[in-house]
Amino acid sequence: MQQHLGRLEGVDRVEVSLLGGKVAILPKADGRLDPRKILKATFDSGVTVVEMAVTATGWIEKNADGGLSLRVGGDETYRILPGPLARELEAAAGRSATVRGLLYRKPTRKGKKLEPGDLPLELLEIAGKE
Amino acid sequence: MKRLLFIVMFVILVVAAATARAAIERVDLRVEGMT
């Protein structure tokens, strides 16, 4: 798995902790991590992803439906799931923020199947706002 | 004219700096079935 992930574009370092099944993926200084490719590469390596969390800095944008999104690149946007932390971020719309959140959680049997390409961001922490 | 040029350059630099900072800084996975 470490080799699978290490070969991905933009990846600098992969730190694996067998205890607790934790894997940290860190980008190159000028690299960009693609969570969708990371998720696919991890599954392709034969292990099951229980959770995927990201720490990201980006622009908070207001959607047409009133919700929020985090834009981390030209066309790389993540829809922010509603919740108390999302409400806290509403005032930061149009500005930059650093957040930590869950992009993927293993679906439960009765849970809704994840649509391809749909990785909504469930905020866990707001690390900083401008 | 010089002042206008300075303002335009300043805005471009600020936007470029902010855009460059926008990125995923770290991805943490919790996995099952790792050997």
Backbone of each chain as nested JSON, in Angstrom:
{
  "chains": [
    {"id": "A", "residues": [
      {"number": 1, "name": "MET", "atoms": {"N": [0.827, -1.196, 0.0], "CA": [0.0, 0.0, 0.0], "C": [0.869, 1.257, 0.0]}},
      {"number": 2, "name": "GLN", "atoms": {"N": [1.95, 1.225, 0.787], "CA": [2.846, 2.382, 0.87], "C": [3.417, 2.704, -0.519]}},
      {"number": 3, "name": "GLN", "atoms": {"N": [3.756, 1.631, -1.283], "CA": [4.304, 1.838, -2.635], "C": [3.225, 2.386, -3.565]}},
      {"number": 4, "name": "HIS", "atoms": {"N": [2.021, 1.809, -3.477], "CA": [0.894, 2.263, -4.301], "C": [0.681, 3.764, -4.12]}},
      {"number": 5, "name": "LEU", "atoms": {"N": [0.609, 4.177, -2.854], "CA": [0.325, 5.578, -2.545], "C": [1.519, 6.475, -2.857]}},
      {"number": 6, "name": "GLY", "atoms": {"N": [2.712, 5.969, -2.601], "CA": [3.921, 6.754, -2.832], "C": [4.145, 7.082, -4.294]}},
      {"number": 7, "name": "ARG", "atoms": {"N": [3.561, 6.253, -5.174], "CA": [3.729, 6.481, -6.622], "C": [2.763, 7.534, -7.16]}},
      {"number": 8, "name": "LEU", "atoms": {"N": [1.774, 7.903, -6.364], "CA": [0.79, 8.878, -6.844], "C": [1.416, 10.256, -7.031]}},
      {"number": 9, "name": "GLU", "atoms": {"N": [0.886, 10.974, -8.0], "CA": [1.368, 12.324, -8.302], "C": [1.17, 13.247, -7.09]}},
      {"number": 10, "name": "GLY", "atoms": {"N": [2.199, 13.997, -6.784], "CA": [2.102, 14.999, -5.722], "C": [2.417, 14.486, -4.332]}},
      {"number": 11, "name": "VAL", "atoms": {"N": [2.604, 13.149, -4.189], "CA": [2.851, 12.58, -2.859], "C": [4.34, 12.634, -2.532]}},
      {"number": 12, "name": "ASP", "atoms": {"N": [4.651, 13.178, -1.366], "CA": [6.04, 13.247, -0.932], "C": [6.359, 12.084, 0.003]}},
      {"number": 13, "name": "ARG", "atoms": {"N": [5.488, 11.886, 0.991], "CA": [5.78, 10.91, 2.037], "C": [4.509, 10.172, 2.44]}},
      {"number": 14, "name": "VAL", "atoms": {"N": [4.665, 8.874, 2.732], "CA": [3.538, 8.092, 3.246], "C": [3.995, 7.473, 4.563]}},
      {"number": 15, "name": "GLU", "atoms": {"N": [3.321, 7.821, 5.633], "CA": [3.687, 7.279, 6.952], "C": [2.62, 6.285, 7.378]}},
      {"number": 16, "name": "VAL", "atoms": {"N": [3.057, 5.038, 7.618], "CA": [2.109, 3.981, 7.955], "C": [2.321, 3.539, 9.399]}},
      {"number": 17, "name": "SER", "atoms": {"N": [1.235, 3.474, 10.137], "CA": [1.291, 2.953, 11.488], "C": [0.398, 1.718, 11.524]}},
      {"number": 18, "name": "LEU", "atoms": {"N": [1.027, 0.554, 11.636], "CA": [0.251, -0.693, 11.623], "C": [-0.714, -0.736, 12.805]}},
      {"number": 19, "name": "LEU", "atoms": {"N": [-0.267, -0.153, 13.925], "CA": [-1.1, -0.097, 15.116], "C": [-2.251, 0.874, 14.862]}},
      {"number": 20, "name": "GLY", "atoms": {"N": [-3.438, 0.383, 14.814], "CA": [-4.602, 1.26, 14.583], "C": [-4.885, 1.496, 13.115]}},
      {"number": 21, "name": "GLY", "atoms": {"N": [-4.042, 0.951, 12.236], "CA": [-4.275, 1.082, 10.793], "C": [-4.306, 2.509, 10.301]}},
      {"number": 22, "name": "LYS", "atoms": {"N": [-3.348, 3.311, 10.761], "CA": [-3.338, 4.723, 10.363], "C": [-2.298, 4.982, 9.285]}},
      {"number": 23, "name": "VAL", "atoms": {"N": [-2.681, 5.786, 8.313], "CA": [-1.792, 6.14, 7.203], "C": [-1.869, 7.654, 6.995]}},
      {"number": 24, "name": "ALA", "atoms": {"N": [-0.71, 8.303, 6.985], "CA": [-0.677, 9.75, 6.728], "C": [0.008, 9.978, 5.386]}},
      {"number": 25, "name": "ILE", "atoms": {"N": [-0.6, 10.792, 4.551], "CA": [-0.038, 11.091, 3.226], "C": [0.261, 12.585, 3.166]}},
      {"number": 26, "name": "LEU", "atoms": {"N": [1.528, 12.891, 2.883], "CA": [1.949, 14.295, 2.867], "C": [2.394, 14.687, 1.461]}},
      {"number": 27, "name": "PRO", "atoms": {"N": [2.003, 15.899, 1.015], "CA": [2.317, 16.308, -0.358], "C": [3.723, 16.876, -0.512]}},
      {"number": 28, "name": "LYS", "atoms": {"N": [4.193, 16.87, -1.758], "CA": [5.445, 17.559, -2.079], "C": [5.195, 19.054, -1.91]}},
      {"number": 29, "name": "ALA", "atoms": {"N": [6.284, 19.817, -1.803], "CA": [6.15, 21.267, -1.573], "C": [5.297, 21.924, -2.657]}},
      {"number": 30, "name": "ASP", "atoms": {"N": [5.475, 21.503, -3.904], "CA": [4.706, 22.119, -4.986], "C": [3.675, 21.144, -5.547]}},
      {"number": 31, "name": "GLY", "atoms": {"N": [3.437, 20.05, -4.816], "CA": [2.527, 19.01, -5.311], "C": [1.102, 19.2, -4.844]}},
      {"number": 32, "name": "ARG", "atoms": {"N": [0.197, 18.505, -5.514], "CA": [-1.22, 18.558, -5.151], "C": [-1.714, 17.142, -4.892]}},
      {"number": 33, "name": "LEU", "atoms": {"N": [-2.353, 16.947, -3.757], "CA": [-2.908, 15.629, -3.446], "C": [-4.317, 15.542, -4.002]}},
      {"number": 34, "name": "ASP", "atoms": {"N": [-4.641, 14.388, -4.576], "CA": [-5.984, 14.159, -5.089], "C": [-6.642, 13.07, -4.223]}},
      {"number": 35, "name": "PRO", "atoms": {"N": [-7.549, 13.457, -3.309], "CA": [-8.154, 12.476, -2.404], "C": [-8.846, 11.329, -3.123]}},
      {"number": 36, "name": "ARG", "atoms": {"N": [-9.444, 11.599, -4.298], "CA": [-10.141, 10.53, -5.037], "C": [-9.137, 9.471, -5.494]}},
      {"number": 37, "name": "LYS", "atoms": {"N": [-7.978, 9.927, -5.992], "CA": [-6.955, 8.979, -6.443], "C": [-6.36, 8.219, -5.255]}},
      {"number": 38, "name": "ILE", "atoms": {"N": [-6.231, 8.916, -4.127], "CA": [-5.692, 8.265, -2.923], "C": [-6.644, 7.166, -2.464]}},
      {"number": 39, "name": "LEU", "atoms": {"N": [-7.931, 7.465, -2.468], "CA": [-8.95, 6.499, -2.06], "C": [-8.907, 5.273, -2.981]}},
      {"number": 40, "name": "LYS", "atoms": {"N": [-8.828, 5.518, -4.282], "CA": [-8.817, 4.427, -5.256], "C": [-7.544, 3.583, -5.106]}},
      {"number": 41, "name": "ALA", "atoms": {"N": [-6.399, 4.271, -4.97], "CA": [-5.12, 3.547, -4.853], "C": [-5.094, 2.703, -3.591]}},
      {"number": 42, "name": "THR", "atoms": {"N": [-5.705, 3.199, -2.519], "CA": [-5.723, 2.44, -1.261], "C": [-6.575, 1.185, -1.422]}},
      {"number": 43, "name": "PHE", "atoms": {"N": [-7.762, 1.334, -2.022], "CA": [-8.619, 0.169, -2.256], "C": [-7.924, -0.808, -3.198]}},
      {"number": 44, "name": "ASP", "atoms": {"N": [-7.25, -0.284, -4.234], "CA": [-6.555, -1.138, -5.204], "C": [-5.423, -1.94, -4.553]}},
      {"number": 45, "name": "SER", "atoms": {"N": [-4.882, -1.406, -3.459], "CA": [-3.781, -2.114, -2.8], "C": [-4.303, -3.232, -1.909]}},
      {"number": 46, "name": "GLY", "atoms": {"N": [-5.609, -3.375, -1.816], "CA": [-6.195, -4.528, -1.124], "C": [-6.641, -4.273, 0.301]}},
      {"number": 47, "name": "VAL", "atoms": {"N": [-6.647, -3.033, 0.731], "CA": [-7.144, -2.753, 2.081], "C": [-8.437, -1.937, 1.988]}},
      {"number": 48, "name": "THR", "atoms": {"N": [-9.186, -1.933, 3.088], "CA": [-10.452, -1.205, 3.122], "C": [-10.263, 0.11, 3.864]}},
      {"number": 49, "name": "VAL", "atoms": {"N": [-10.709, 1.174, 3.254], "CA": [-10.628, 2.483, 3.914], "C": [-11.845, 2.65, 4.815]}},
      {"number": 50, "name": "VAL", "atoms": {"N": [-11.582, 2.9, 6.094], "CA": [-12.665, 3.115, 7.054], "C": [-13.02, 4.607, 7.066]}},
      {"number": 51, "name": "GLU", "atoms": {"N": [-11.99, 5.432, 7.081], "CA": [-12.19, 6.89, 7.09], "C": [-11.063, 7.572, 6.343]}},
      {"number": 52, "name": "MET", "atoms": {"N": [-11.386, 8.677, 5.714], "CA": [-10.344, 9.505, 5.109], "C": [-10.576, 10.953, 5.556]}},
      {"number": 53, "name": "ALA", "atoms": {"N": [-9.575, 11.503, 6.237], "CA": [-9.674, 12.894, 6.697], "C": [-8.64, 13.732, 5.961]}},
      {"number": 54, "name": "VAL", "atoms": {"N": [-8.971, 14.997, 5.74], "CA": [-8.007, 15.888, 5.087], "C": [-7.838, 17.157, 5.919]}},
      {"number": 55, "name": "THR", "atoms": {"N": [-6.656, 17.722, 5.806], "CA": [-6.41, 19.067, 6.332], "C": [-6.143, 19.911, 5.105]}},
      {"number": 56, "name": "ALA", "atoms": {"N": [-6.925, 20.97, 4.937], "CA": [-6.811, 21.747, 3.701], "C": [-7.031, 23.228, 3.938]}},
      {"number": 57, "name": "THR", "atoms": {"N": [-6.347, 24.024, 3.112], "CA": [-6.559, 25.465, 3.101], "C": [-7.201, 25.813, 1.771]}},
      {"number": 58, "name": "GLY", "atoms": {"N": [-8.259, 26.592, 1.822], "CA": [-8.918, 26.964, 0.575], "C": [-9.888, 28.106, 0.774]}},
      {"number": 59, "name": "TRP", "atoms": {"N": [-10.604, 28.403, -0.29], "CA": [-11.582, 29.492, -0.258], "C": [-12.95, 28.952, 0.105]}},
      {"number": 60, "name": "ILE", "atoms": {"N": [-13.606, 29.642, 1.003], "CA": [-14.971, 29.262, 1.372], "C": [-15.913, 29.956, 0.395]}},
      {"number": 61, "name": "GLU", "atoms": {"N": [-16.734, 29.161, -0.265], "CA": [-17.661, 29.716, -1.259], "C": [-19.098, 29.354, -0.9]}},
      {"number": 62, "name": "LYS", "atoms": {"N": [-19.988, 30.27, -1.2], "CA": [-21.413, 30.03, -0.964], "C": [-22.006, 29.419, -2.241]}},
      {"number": 63, "name": "ASN", "atoms": {"N": [-22.718, 28.317, -2.101], "CA": [-23.33, 27.666, -3.265], "C": [-24.685, 28.29, -3.586]}},
      {"number": 64, "name": "ALA", "atoms": {"N": [-25.193, 27.954, -4.764], "CA": [-26.506, 28.466, -5.185], "C": [-27.606, 27.982, -4.229]}},
      {"number": 65, "name": "ASP", "atoms": {"N": [-27.428, 26.776, -3.65], "CA": [-28.45, 26.229, -2.747], "C": [-28.308, 26.732, -1.309]}},
      {"number": 66, "name": "GLY", "atoms": {"N": [-27.376, 27.658, -1.093], "CA": [-27.2, 28.228, 0.241], "C": [-26.136, 27.531, 1.069]}},
      {"number": 67, "name": "GLY", "atoms": {"N": [-25.679, 26.367, 0.605], "CA": [-24.635, 25.631, 1.318], "C": [-23.263, 26.23, 1.049]}},
      {"number": 68, "name": "LEU", "atoms": {"N": [-22.248, 25.595, 1.641], "CA": [-20.877, 26.092, 1.469], "C": [-20.008, 25.057, 0.767]}},
      {"number": 69, "name": "SER", "atoms": {"N": [-18.953, 25.559, 0.12], "CA": [-17.947, 24.679, -0.493], "C": [-16.569, 25.196, -0.146]}},
      {"number": 70, "name": "LEU", "atoms": {"N": [-15.609, 24.283, -0.192], "CA": [-14.209, 24.656, -0.01], "C": [-13.508, 24.466, -1.344]}},
      {"number": 71, "name": "ARG", "atoms": {"N": [-12.963, 25.565, -1.878], "CA": [-12.235, 25.48, -3.155], "C": [-10.743, 25.454, -2.865]}},
      {"number": 72, "name": "VAL", "atoms": {"N": [-10.084, 24.352, -3.224], "CA": [-8.646, 24.239, -2.961], "C": [-7.81, 24.356, -4.234]}},
      {"number": 73, "name": "GLY", "atoms": {"N": [-8.486, 24.518, -5.347], "CA": [-7.769, 24.687, -6.615], "C": [-8.741, 25.224, -7.636]}},
      {"number": 74, "name": "GLY", "atoms": {"N": [-8.266, 25.423, -8.85], "CA": [-9.107, 25.99, -9.899], "C": [-10.438, 25.281, -10.05]}},
      {"number": 75, "name": "ASP", "atoms": {"N": [-10.408, 23.941, -10.178], "CA": [-11.654, 23.201, -10.362], "C": [-11.838, 22.135, -9.278]}},
      {"number": 76, "name": "GLU", "atoms": {"N": [-11.105, 22.282, -8.19], "CA": [-11.176, 21.293, -7.113], "C": [-11.98, 21.88, -5.953]}},
      {"number": 77, "name": "THR", "atoms": {"N": [-13.231, 21.432, -5.87], "CA": [-14.137, 21.98, -4.862], "C": [-14.789, 20.845, -4.074]}},
      {"number": 78, "name": "TYR", "atoms": {"N": [-14.94, 21.059, -2.775], "CA": [-15.589, 20.063, -1.928], "C": [-16.789, 20.694, -1.229]}},
      {"number": 79, "name": "ARG", "atoms": {"N": [-17.942, 20.06, -1.397], "CA": [-19.172, 20.528, -0.762], "C": [-19.063, 20.278, 0.747]}},
      {"number": 80, "name": "ILE", "atoms": {"N": [-19.335, 21.303, 1.541], "CA": [-19.255, 21.182, 3.001], "C": [-20.626, 20.766, 3.534]}},
      {"number": 81, "name": "LEU", "atoms": {"N": [-20.641, 19.676, 4.306], "CA": [-21.916, 19.207, 4.864], "C": [-22.404, 20.173, 5.945]}},
      {"number": 82, "name": "PRO", "atoms": {"N": [-23.709, 20.402, 6.017], "CA": [-24.224, 21.328, 7.027], "C": [-23.949, 20.83, 8.444]}},
      {"number": 83, "name": "GLY", "atoms": {"N": [-23.798, 21.755, 9.361], "CA": [-23.54, 21.414, 10.767], "C": [-23.092, 22.657, 11.505]}},
      {"number": 84, "name": "PRO", "atoms": {"N": [-22.838, 22.522, 12.814], "CA": [-22.459, 23.695, 13.619], "C": [-21.176, 24.378, 13.101]}},
      {"number": 85, "name": "LEU", "atoms": {"N": [-20.179, 23.576, 12.701], "CA": [-18.921, 24.172, 12.219], "C": [-19.122, 24.86, 10.87]}},
      {"number": 86, "name": "ALA", "atoms": {"N": [-19.997, 24.279, 10.042], "CA": [-20.292, 24.902, 8.739], "C": [-20.963, 26.255, 8.961]}},
      {"number": 87, "name": "ARG", "atoms": {"N": [-21.858, 26.315, 9.957], "CA": [-22.528, 27.592, 10.256], "C": [-21.5, 28.633, 10.701]}},
      {"number": 88, "name": "GLU", "atoms": {"N": [-20.498, 28.158, 11.469], "CA": [-19.437, 29.053, 11.937], "C": [-18.626, 29.617, 10.756]}},
      {"number": 89, "name": "LEU", "atoms": {"N": [-18.551, 28.825, 9.7], "CA": [-17.755, 29.236, 8.528], "C": [-18.511, 30.174, 7.59]}},
      {"number": 90, "name": "GLU", "atoms": {"N": [-19.822, 30.252, 7.762], "CA": [-20.631, 31.073, 6.842], "C": [-20.135, 32.509, 6.752]}},
      {"number": 91, "name": "ALA", "atoms": {"N": [-19.69, 33.035, 7.893], "CA": [-19.207, 34.418, 7.917], "C": [-17.895, 34.559, 7.141]}},
      {"number": 92, "name": "ALA", "atoms": {"N": [-17.218, 33.42, 6.906], "CA": [-15.926, 33.47, 6.21], "C": [-16.082, 33.277, 4.705]}},
      {"number": 93, "name": "ALA", "atoms": {"N": [-17.32, 33.24, 4.209], "CA": [-17.545, 33.045, 2.764], "C": [-16.818, 34.128, 1.979]}},
      {"number": 94, "name": "GLY", "atoms": {"N": [-16.095, 33.693, 0.955], "CA": [-15.325, 34.631, 0.141], "C": [-13.911, 34.813, 0.646]}},
      {"number": 95, "name": "ARG", "atoms": {"N": [-13.627, 34.196, 1.791], "CA": [-12.271, 34.316, 2.345], "C": [-11.629, 32.934, 2.46]}},
      {"number": 96, "name": "SER", "atoms": {"N": [-10.393, 32.931, 2.916], "CA": [-9.634, 31.696, 3.009], "C": [-9.755, 31.101, 4.416]}},
      {"number": 97, "name": "ALA", "atoms": {"N": [-9.73, 29.789, 4.494], "CA": [-9.773, 29.125, 5.802], "C": [-9.017, 27.803, 5.728]}},
      {"number": 98, "name": "THR", "atoms": {"N": [-8.507, 27.395, 6.868], "CA": [-7.855, 26.082, 6.973], "C": [-8.743, 25.199, 7.834]}},
      {"number": 99, "name": "VAL", "atoms": {"N": [-9.119, 24.065, 7.287], "CA": [-10.038, 23.183, 8.004], "C": [-9.537, 21.736, 7.985]}},
      {"number": 100, "name": "ARG", "atoms": {"N": [-10.049, 20.968, 8.932], "CA": [-9.807, 19.524, 8.926], "C": [-11.178, 18.875, 8.884]}},
      {"number": 101, "name": "GLY", "atoms": {"N": [-11.317, 17.871, 8.044], "CA": [-12.627, 17.238, 7.95], "C": [-12.569, 15.866, 7.31]}},
      {"number": 102, "name": "LEU", "atoms": {"N": [-13.677, 15.145, 7.472], "CA": [-13.78, 13.809, 6.889], "C": [-14.311, 13.916, 5.469]}},
      {"number": 103, "name": "LEU", "atoms": {"N": [-13.618, 13.282, 4.536], "CA": [-14.077, 13.275, 3.142], "C": [-14.733, 11.942, 2.795]}},
      {"number": 104, "name": "TYR", "atoms": {"N": [-14.413, 10.931, 3.578], "CA": [-14.975, 9.607, 3.286], "C": [-15.113, 8.822, 4.58]}},
      {"number": 105, "name": "ARG", "atoms": {"N": [-16.214, 8.128, 4.687], "CA": [-16.447, 7.219, 5.806], "C": [-17.022, 5.945, 5.204]}},
      {"number": 106, "name": "LYS", "atoms": {"N": [-16.512, 4.801, 5.628], "CA": [-16.99, 3.52, 5.092], "C": [-18.504, 3.429, 5.27]}},
      {"number": 107, "name": "PRO", "atoms": {"N": [-19.239, 3.183, 4.19], "CA": [-20.703, 3.151, 4.322], "C": [-21.165, 1.98, 5.169]}},
      {"number": 108, "name": "THR", "atoms": {"N": [-22.217, 2.219, 5.93], "CA": [-22.809, 1.125, 6.694], "C": [-23.673, 0.331, 5.719]}},
      {"number": 109, "name": "ARG", "atoms": {"N": [-24.116, -0.846, 6.115], "CA": [-24.902, -1.694, 5.207], "C": [-26.137, -0.971, 4.681]}},
      {"number": 110, "name": "LYS", "atoms": {"N": [-26.793, -0.259, 5.616], "CA": [-28.021, 0.425, 5.218], "C": [-27.735, 1.822, 4.68]}},
      {"number": 111, "name": "GLY", "atoms": {"N": [-26.468, 2.22, 4.789], "CA": [-26.116, 3.584, 4.395], "C": [-26.262, 3.827, 2.909]}},
      {"number": 112, "name": "LYS", "atoms": {"N": [-26.326, 5.097, 2.565], "CA": [-26.451, 5.494, 1.162], "C": [-25.125, 5.238, 0.455]}},
      {"number": 113, "name": "LYS", "atoms": {"N": [-25.201, 4.697, -0.735], "CA": [-23.989, 4.421, -1.493], "C": [-23.378, 5.742, -1.979]}},
      {"number": 114, "name": "LEU", "atoms": {"N": [-22.07, 5.813, -1.901], "CA": [-21.378, 7.032, -2.321], "C": [-21.38, 7.145, -3.841]}},
      {"number": 115, "name": "GLU", "atoms": {"N": [-21.796, 8.293, -4.317], "CA": [-21.777, 8.526, -5.768], "C": [-20.328, 8.712, -6.213]}},
      {"number": 116, "name": "PRO", "atoms": {"N": [-19.98, 8.241, -7.416], "CA": [-18.605, 8.415, -7.875], "C": [-18.255, 9.906, -7.956]}},
      {"number": 117, "name": "GLY", "atoms": {"N": [-17.151, 10.241, -7.412], "CA": [-16.684, 11.624, -7.482], "C": [-17.257, 12.531, -6.411]}},
      {"number": 118, "name": "ASP", "atoms": {"N": [-18.271, 12.044, -5.684], "CA": [-18.884, 12.872, -4.653], "C": [-18.21, 12.616, -3.31]}},
      {"number": 119, "name": "LEU", "atoms": {"N": [-17.395, 13.572, -2.886], "CA": [-16.741, 13.45, -1.593], "C": [-17.081, 14.692, -0.77]}},
      {"number": 120, "name": "PRO", "atoms": {"N": [-18.232, 14.662, -0.079], "CA": [-18.582, 15.824, 0.731], "C": [-17.685, 15.919, 1.96]}},
      {"number": 121, "name": "LEU", "atoms": {"N": [-17.467, 17.138, 2.397], "CA": [-16.554, 17.388, 3.515], "C": [-17.344, 17.597, 4.809]}},
      {"number": 122, "name": "GLU", "atoms": {"N": [-17.127, 16.681, 5.766], "CA": [-17.761, 16.808, 7.083], "C": [-16.737, 17.455, 8.011]}},
      {"number": 123, "name": "LEU", "atoms": {"N": [-16.958, 18.697, 8.363], "CA": [-15.96, 19.445, 9.134], "C": [-15.744, 18.85, 10.53]}},
      {"number": 124, "name": "LEU", "atoms": {"N": [-14.47, 18.742, 10.923], "CA": [-14.119, 18.273, 12.264], "C": [-13.514, 19.416, 13.076]}},
      {"number": 125, "name": "GLU", "atoms": {"N": [-12.863, 20.343, 12.352], "CA": [-12.152, 21.422, 13.039], "C": [-11.9, 22.579, 12.078]}},
      {"number": 126, "name": "ILE", "atoms": {"N": [-12.015, 23.793, 12.602], "CA": [-11.61, 24.962, 11.824], "C": [-10.282, 25.407, 12.422]}},
      {"number": 127, "name": "ALA", "atoms": {"N": [-9.213, 25.195, 11.66], "CA": [-7.88, 25.481, 12.195], "C": [-7.513, 26.954, 12.061]}},
      {"number": 128, "name": "GLY", "atoms": {"N": [-8.151, 27.634, 11.125], "CA": [-7.826, 29.054, 10.956], "C": [-8.711, 29.71, 9.92]}},
      {"number": 129, "name": "LYS", "atoms": {"N": [-8.975, 31.009, 10.142], "CA": [-9.76, 31.796, 9.174], "C": [-9.009, 33.089, 8.933]}},
      {"number": 130, "name": "GLU", "atoms": {"N": [-9.164, 33.624, 7.722], "CA": [-8.52, 34.922, 7.438], "C": [-9.527, 36.032, 7.56]}}
    ]},
    {"id": "B", "residues": [
      {"number": 1, "name": "MET", "atoms": {"N": [-0.423, 57.094, -13.439], "CA": [-0.217, 55.863, -14.209], "C": [0.652, 54.864, -13.433]}},
      {"number": 2, "name": "LYS", "atoms": {"N": [1.736, 55.394, -12.84], "CA": [2.639, 54.54, -12.066], "C": [1.913, 53.955, -10.868]}},
      {"number": 3, "name": "ARG", "atoms": {"N": [1.084, 54.789, -10.232], "CA": [0.348, 54.343, -9.058], "C": [-0.642, 53.236, -9.428]}},
      {"number": 4, "name": "LEU", "atoms": {"N": [-1.312, 53.389, -10.559], "CA": [-2.269, 52.394, -11.027], "C": [-1.556, 51.062, -11.299]}},
      {"number": 5, "name": "LEU", "atoms": {"N": [-0.411, 51.153, -11.928], "CA": [0.384, 49.957, -12.226], "C": [0.786, 49.253, -10.928]}},
      {"number": 6, "name": "PHE", "atoms": {"N": [1.186, 50.046, -9.953], "CA": [1.585, 49.499, -8.651], "C": [0.412, 48.768, -7.994]}},
      {"number": 7, "name": "ILE", "atoms": {"N": [-0.777, 49.397, -8.048], "CA": [-1.964, 48.785, -7.433], "C": [-2.298, 47.461, -8.133]}},
      {"number": 8, "name": "VAL", "atoms": {"N": [-2.254, 47.46, -9.457], "CA": [-2.565, 46.24, -10.223], "C": [-1.57, 45.134, -9.859]}},
      {"number": 9, "name": "MET", "atoms": {"N": [-0.287, 45.479, -9.811], "CA": [0.742, 44.482, -9.478], "C": [0.531, 43.942, -8.067]}},
      {"number": 10, "name": "PHE", "atoms": {"N": [0.182, 44.834, -7.14], "CA": [-0.036, 44.443, -5.749], "C": [-1.198, 43.46, -5.651]}},
      {"number": 11, "name": "VAL", "atoms": {"N": [-2.291, 43.767, -6.348], "CA": [-3.474, 42.889, -6.324], "C": [-3.119, 41.523, -6.905]}},
      {"number": 12, "name": "ILE", "atoms": {"N": [-2.377, 41.516, -8.019], "CA": [-1.979, 40.247, -8.646], "C": [-1.137, 39.419, -7.669]}},
      {"number": 13, "name": "LEU", "atoms": {"N": [-0.213, 40.07, -6.992], "CA": [0.653, 39.358, -6.045], "C": [-0.14, 38.78, -4.879]}},
      {"number": 14, "name": "VAL", "atoms": {"N": [-1.08, 39.57, -4.35], "CA": [-1.89, 39.105, -3.211], "C": [-2.731, 37.903, -3.623]}},
      {"number": 15, "name": "VAL", "atoms": {"N": [-3.376, 37.999, -4.807], "CA": [-4.227, 36.894, -5.296], "C": [-3.366, 35.66, -5.554]}},
      {"number": 16, "name": "ALA", "atoms": {"N": [-2.191, 35.844, -6.16], "CA": [-1.307, 34.715, -6.469], "C": [-0.85, 34.023, -5.188]}},
      {"number": 17, "name": "ALA", "atoms": {"N": [-0.511, 34.821, -4.175], "CA": [-0.048, 34.252, -2.901], "C": [-1.166, 33.46, -2.237]}},
      {"number": 18, "name": "ALA", "atoms": {"N": [-2.369, 34.008, -2.237], "CA": [-3.504, 33.335, -1.602], "C": [-3.855, 32.06, -2.35]}},
      {"number": 19, "name": "THR", "atoms": {"N": [-3.819, 32.092, -3.681], "CA": [-4.15, 30.918, -4.491], "C": [-3.119, 29.816, -4.272]}},
      {"number": 20, "name": "ALA", "atoms": {"N": [-1.855, 30.217, -4.193], "CA": [-0.786, 29.231, -4.012], "C": [-0.941, 28.498, -2.693]}},
      {"number": 21, "name": "ARG", "atoms": {"N": [-1.48, 29.181, -1.693], "CA": [-1.629, 28.559, -0.382], "C": [-2.783, 27.567, -0.359]}},
      {"number": 22, "name": "ALA", "atoms": {"N": [-3.747, 27.722, -1.265], "CA": [-4.906, 26.846, -1.258], "C": [-4.49, 25.449, -1.703]}},
      {"number": 23, "name": "ALA", "atoms": {"N": [-4.565, 24.504, -0.806], "CA": [-4.152, 23.14, -1.138], "C": [-4.534, 22.184, -0.023]}},
      {"number": 24, "name": "ILE", "atoms": {"N": [-4.537, 20.904, -0.378], "CA": [-4.717, 19.876, 0.645], "C": [-3.349, 19.641, 1.258]}},
      {"number": 25, "name": "GLU", "atoms": {"N": [-3.247, 19.872, 2.548], "CA": [-1.942, 19.829, 3.216], "C": [-1.598, 18.446, 3.765]}},
      {"number": 26, "name": "ARG", "atoms": {"N": [-2.645, 17.637, 3.95], "CA": [-2.398, 16.326, 4.548], "C": [-3.646, 15.465, 4.391]}},
      {"number": 27, "name": "VAL", "atoms": {"N": [-3.429, 14.183, 4.163], "CA": [-4.549, 13.239, 4.114], "C": [-4.266, 12.142, 5.137]}},
      {"number": 28, "name": "ASP", "atoms": {"N": [-5.236, 11.881, 5.993], "CA": [-5.09, 10.809, 6.994], "C": [-6.124, 9.739, 6.741]}},
      {"number": 29, "name": "LEU", "atoms": {"N": [-5.632, 8.507, 6.643], "CA": [-6.546, 7.384, 6.401], "C": [-6.581, 6.478, 7.631]}},
      {"number": 30, "name": "ARG", "atoms": {"N": [-7.722, 5.886, 7.833], "CA": [-7.828, 4.765, 8.794], "C": [-8.279, 3.586, 7.954]}},
      {"number": 31, "name": "VAL", "atoms": {"N": [-7.483, 2.523, 7.976], "CA": [-7.763, 1.397, 7.079], "C": [-7.918, 0.081, 7.85]}},
      {"number": 32, "name": "GLU", "atoms": {"N": [-8.524, -0.881, 7.177], "CA": [-8.691, -2.23, 7.715], "C": [-8.03, -3.206, 6.757]}},
      {"number": 33, "name": "GLY", "atoms": {"N": [-7.484, -4.278, 7.302], "CA": [-6.937, -5.327, 6.441], "C": [-5.502, -5.11, 6.032]}},
      {"number": 34, "name": "MET", "atoms": {"N": [-4.807, -4.212, 6.753], "CA": [-3.409, -3.944, 6.427], "C": [-2.524, -4.974, 7.123]}},
      {"number": 35, "name": "THR", "atoms": {"N": [-1.555, -5.516, 6.372], "CA": [-0.656, -6.519, 6.979], "C": [0.766, -6.024, 6.966]}}
    ]}
  ]
}
